[in-house]
Amino acid sequence: MPASVLLAAAEKASGLQLVWEFLSTGGFVMGLLVLCSMAAITAMILAWLHLREKIILPPAVVSQLRSVPNYASKGDIRPLQEFLQRDGSMMARLGSMAVSGSYTSKQECIDACTSKAREEIHYLERGIPLLEVMVSVAPLLGLLGTTAALVGMFTAFGAGGEGGPDTAAVAAEIGVALRCTIAGLFVAVPSVLAHTYFTRRIDAIAVKVEGILQETIHQFFAHFEVKHVGEKANL
């Protein structure tokens, strides 16, 4: 086996050993911080997966919703309604309400779609509150570990007797305190960044959804006349 491969394997093993030593010396508090980090990573992955714009606002759906005047020129909105029902994305569900012809006035349609859009946006926020919790909990756990280590440090000072404090025990407790502080910040800082990013992303999506819905409703009521509730829209 080449020497470079052996050297890389040795460095990898050494790195894993250092990580294990770092985590194992923190006690139960470090275990809680590891669980927090796993929860935060899971929340980040799930948020990234379901906040992809092409899933929420498929270009084909947006294009079709902006083509209401074309359907009006043909005198039939049903192909658009059927397309939206088949798609099933969030924008398609909201757009289907906007062009359903089930509302007697434009304002009634706007109010219903706005209420439904709030529900959809709230559903998109799932998992993100967990990141907010990690931002608060992780530093507190780190502080808890630090405090516990300081207690051990002062205990080591008092246990030295006439020979003085056990410097090795004191140094070990100081190391534990610093490790817990570092671990708490290591979980909290990425959680802050991720929470801010995903919150802003949801805000941007909400603005786009609102704009597309307003445009769709305006075009629909400008080109189609809704006779009464439950009846299909006609020219």
Contacts in CASP RR format, 6 or more apart in sequence:
PFRMAT RR
TARGET T0000
AUTHOR 0000-0000-0000
METHOD contacts of the structure
MODEL  1
MPASVLLAAAEKASGLQLVWEFLSTGGFVMGLLVLCSMAAITAMILAWLH
LREKIILPPAVVSQLRSVPNYASKGDIRPLQEFLQRDGSMMARLGSMAVS
GSYTSKQECIDACTSKAREEIHYLERGIPLLEVMVSVAPLLGLLGTTAAL
VGMFTAFGAGGEGGPDTAAVAAEIGVALRCTIAGLFVAVPSVLAHTYFTR
RIDAIAVKVEGILQETIHQFFAHFEVKHVGEKANL
22 179 0 8 1.000
23 30 0 8 1.000
23 31 0 8 1.000
23 34 0 8 1.000
23 183 0 8 1.000
24 30 0 8 1.000
25 172 0 8 1.000
25 175 0 8 1.000
25 176 0 8 1.000
25 179 0 8 1.000
26 145 0 8 1.000
26 149 0 8 1.000
26 176 0 8 1.000
26 179 0 8 1.000
26 180 0 8 1.000
26 183 0 8 1.000
27 176 0 8 1.000
29 141 0 8 1.000
29 142 0 8 1.000
29 144 0 8 1.000
29 145 0 8 1.000
29 148 0 8 1.000
29 180 0 8 1.000
30 145 0 8 1.000
30 179 0 8 1.000
30 180 0 8 1.000
30 183 0 8 1.000
32 141 0 8 1.000
33 138 0 8 1.000
33 141 0 8 1.000
33 142 0 8 1.000
33 180 0 8 1.000
33 183 0 8 1.000
33 184 0 8 1.000
33 187 0 8 1.000
36 134 0 8 1.000
36 137 0 8 1.000
36 138 0 8 1.000
36 141 0 8 1.000
36 184 0 8 1.000
36 187 0 8 1.000
37 138 0 8 1.000
37 186 0 8 1.000
37 187 0 8 1.000
39 130 0 8 1.000
39 134 0 8 1.000
40 130 0 8 1.000
40 131 0 8 1.000
40 134 0 8 1.000
40 138 0 8 1.000
40 187 0 8 1.000
40 190 0 8 1.000
40 191 0 8 1.000
40 194 0 8 1.000
43 127 0 8 1.000
43 128 0 8 1.000
43 130 0 8 1.000
43 131 0 8 1.000
43 134 0 8 1.000
43 194 0 8 1.000
44 131 0 8 1.000
44 190 0 8 1.000
44 194 0 8 1.000
44 198 0 8 1.000
46 126 0 8 1.000
46 127 0 8 1.000
47 127 0 8 1.000
47 128 0 8 1.000
47 131 0 8 1.000
47 194 0 8 1.000
47 198 0 8 1.000
48 198 0 8 1.000
50 124 0 8 1.000
50 126 0 8 1.000
51 124 0 8 1.000
51 198 0 8 1.000
51 201 0 8 1.000
51 202 0 8 1.000
51 205 0 8 1.000
53 205 0 8 1.000
55 89 0 8 1.000
56 89 0 8 1.000
56 90 0 8 1.000
56 91 0 8 1.000
56 124 0 8 1.000
56 205 0 8 1.000
56 209 0 8 1.000
57 89 0 8 1.000
57 90 0 8 1.000
57 91 0 8 1.000
57 205 0 8 1.000
57 208 0 8 1.000
57 209 0 8 1.000
57 212 0 8 1.000
58 87 0 8 1.000
58 89 0 8 1.000
58 91 0 8 1.000
58 92 0 8 1.000
60 87 0 8 1.000
61 84 0 8 1.000
61 87 0 8 1.000
61 89 0 8 1.000
61 91 0 8 1.000
61 92 0 8 1.000
61 95 0 8 1.000
62 91 0 8 1.000
62 212 0 8 1.000
64 80 0 8 1.000
64 83 0 8 1.000
64 84 0 8 1.000
65 80 0 8 1.000
65 84 0 8 1.000
65 91 0 8 1.000
65 95 0 8 1.000
65 98 0 8 1.000
65 99 0 8 1.000
65 212 0 8 1.000
65 215 0 8 1.000
65 216 0 8 1.000
66 212 0 8 1.000
66 215 0 8 1.000
66 216 0 8 1.000
66 219 0 8 1.000
67 80 0 8 1.000
68 77 0 8 1.000
68 80 0 8 1.000
68 99 0 8 1.000
68 216 0 8 1.000
68 219 0 8 1.000
68 220 0 8 1.000
68 223 0 8 1.000
69 219 0 8 1.000
69 223 0 8 1.000
71 77 0 8 1.000
71 79 0 8 1.000
71 80 0 8 1.000
72 219 0 8 1.000
72 223 0 8 1.000
72 224 0 8 1.000
72 235 0 8 1.000
75 234 0 8 1.000
75 235 0 8 1.000
77 99 0 8 1.000
77 220 0 8 1.000
77 224 0 8 1.000
77 232 0 8 1.000
77 233 0 8 1.000
78 232 0 8 1.000
80 99 0 8 1.000
81 96 0 8 1.000
81 99 0 8 1.000
81 100 0 8 1.000
84 92 0 8 1.000
84 93 0 8 1.000
84 95 0 8 1.000
84 96 0 8 1.000
84 99 0 8 1.000
85 92 0 8 1.000
85 96 0 8 1.000
90 120 0 8 1.000
90 124 0 8 1.000
90 209 0 8 1.000
91 209 0 8 1.000
91 212 0 8 1.000
93 116 0 8 1.000
93 120 0 8 1.000
94 113 0 8 1.000
94 116 0 8 1.000
94 117 0 8 1.000
94 120 0 8 1.000
94 209 0 8 1.000
94 213 0 8 1.000
95 113 0 8 1.000
95 213 0 8 1.000
95 216 0 8 1.000
97 109 0 8 1.000
97 112 0 8 1.000
97 113 0 8 1.000
97 116 0 8 1.000
98 109 0 8 1.000
98 113 0 8 1.000
98 213 0 8 1.000
98 216 0 8 1.000
98 217 0 8 1.000
98 220 0 8 1.000
99 216 0 8 1.000
99 220 0 8 1.000
99 233 0 8 1.000
101 109 0 8 1.000
101 220 0 8 1.000
101 224 0 8 1.000
101 226 0 8 1.000
101 230 0 8 1.000
101 231 0 8 1.000
101 232 0 8 1.000
101 233 0 8 1.000
102 229 0 8 1.000
102 230 0 8 1.000
103 109 0 8 1.000
103 112 0 8 1.000
103 226 0 8 1.000
103 229 0 8 1.000
104 226 0 8 1.000
104 228 0 8 1.000
104 229 0 8 1.000
106 217 0 8 1.000
106 218 0 8 1.000
106 221 0 8 1.000
109 217 0 8 1.000
109 220 0 8 1.000
109 221 0 8 1.000
110 213 0 8 1.000
110 214 0 8 1.000
110 217 0 8 1.000
113 213 0 8 1.000
113 217 0 8 1.000
114 210 0 8 1.000
114 213 0 8 1.000
117 206 0 8 1.000
117 209 0 8 1.000
117 210 0 8 1.000
117 213 0 8 1.000
120 209 0 8 1.000
121 202 0 8 1.000
121 205 0 8 1.000
121 206 0 8 1.000
121 209 0 8 1.000
124 202 0 8 1.000
124 205 0 8 1.000
125 202 0 8 1.000
128 195 0 8 1.000
128 198 0 8 1.000
128 199 0 8 1.000
128 202 0 8 1.000
131 191 0 8 1.000
131 194 0 8 1.000
131 195 0 8 1.000
131 198 0 8 1.000
132 191 0 8 1.000
132 195 0 8 1.000
134 187 0 8 1.000
134 188 0 8 1.000
134 191 0 8 1.000
135 188 0 8 1.000
135 191 0 8 1.000
135 192 0 8 1.000
135 195 0 8 1.000
138 183 0 8 1.000
138 184 0 8 1.000
138 185 0 8 1.000
138 187 0 8 1.000
138 188 0 8 1.000
138 191 0 8 1.000
139 184 0 8 1.000
139 185 0 8 1.000
139 188 0 8 1.000
141 180 0 8 1.000
141 184 0 8 1.000
142 180 0 8 1.000
142 181 0 8 1.000
142 183 0 8 1.000
142 184 0 8 1.000
142 185 0 8 1.000
143 180 0 8 1.000
143 181 0 8 1.000
144 180 0 8 1.000
145 176 0 8 1.000
145 177 0 8 1.000
145 180 0 8 1.000
146 177 0 8 1.000
146 178 0 8 1.000
146 180 0 8 1.000
146 181 0 8 1.000
148 176 0 8 1.000
148 180 0 8 1.000
149 173 0 8 1.000
149 174 0 8 1.000
149 175 0 8 1.000
149 176 0 8 1.000
149 177 0 8 1.000
149 180 0 8 1.000
150 173 0 8 1.000
150 177 0 8 1.000
152 173 0 8 1.000
153 169 0 8 1.000
153 170 0 8 1.000
153 173 0 8 1.000
153 174 0 8 1.000
153 177 0 8 1.000
156 165 0 8 1.000
156 166 0 8 1.000
156 169 0 8 1.000
156 170 0 8 1.000
156 173 0 8 1.000
157 165 0 8 1.000
157 170 0 8 1.000
158 165 0 8 1.000
159 165 0 8 1.000
159 166 0 8 1.000
159 169 0 8 1.000
160 166 0 8 1.000
220 233 0 8 1.000
223 235 0 8 1.000
224 233 0 8 1.000
224 234 0 8 1.000
224 235 0 8 1.000
225 233 0 8 1.000
225 234 0 8 1.000
225 235 0 8 1.000
226 233 0 8 1.000
227 234 0 8 1.000
END
